[in-house]
Amino acid sequence: MKPLKEKISITIDSDILVKLREKADYDCRPLSQYINLVLKKHLEEEDKKNK
């Protein structure tokens, strides 16, 4: 069975990373989980916009 998640390496602007960490902490989530949530929401909004 294929794993549901994959590890990747990316580069993020430091100011964006600071904000993401703050928001993840506020939401009581690990950073990677919060980034995944934000990306998923963005992709869903883009799909709605393009229909």
C-alpha positions as CSV (number, residue, x, y, z in Angstrom):
1,M,0.0,0.0,0.0
2,K,1.3,3.4,-1.0
3,P,2.0,5.9,1.9
4,L,-0.6,8.6,2.2
5,K,2.1,11.3,2.8
6,E,5.5,12.0,1.2
7,K,8.4,13.9,2.6
8,I,9.7,16.8,0.5
9,S,12.1,19.6,0.9
10,I,11.1,23.2,0.0
11,T,12.4,26.7,0.5
12,I,10.1,29.3,2.1
13,D,10.7,33.0,2.6
14,S,11.6,33.5,6.3
15,D,8.8,36.1,6.9
16,I,6.2,33.6,5.6
17,L,7.7,30.8,7.7
18,V,7.4,33.0,10.8
19,K,3.7,33.7,10.1
20,L,3.0,30.0,9.4
21,R,4.7,28.9,12.6
22,E,2.7,31.5,14.6
23,K,-0.6,30.4,13.0
24,A,0.2,26.7,13.5
25,D,1.0,27.3,17.2
26,Y,-2.2,29.3,17.6
27,D,-4.1,26.5,16.0
28,C,-2.3,23.9,18.2
29,R,-1.1,22.0,15.1
30,P,2.4,20.9,13.9
31,L,3.8,23.2,11.2
32,S,3.6,20.5,8.5
33,Q,0.0,19.8,9.3
34,Y,-0.9,23.5,9.1
35,I,0.9,24.0,5.8
36,N,-0.9,20.9,4.4
37,L,-4.3,22.4,5.6
38,V,-3.5,25.8,4.0
39,L,-2.5,24.2,0.7
40,K,-5.5,21.9,0.6
41,K,-7.8,24.9,1.2
42,H,-6.1,27.0,-1.5
43,L,-6.4,24.2,-4.0
44,E,-10.1,23.7,-3.3
45,E,-10.7,27.4,-3.8
46,E,-8.8,27.4,-7.1
47,D,-10.9,24.4,-8.3
48,K,-14.1,26.2,-7.4
49,K,-12.9,29.3,-9.2
50,N,-12.0,27.4,-12.3
51,K,-15.3,25.7,-12.8
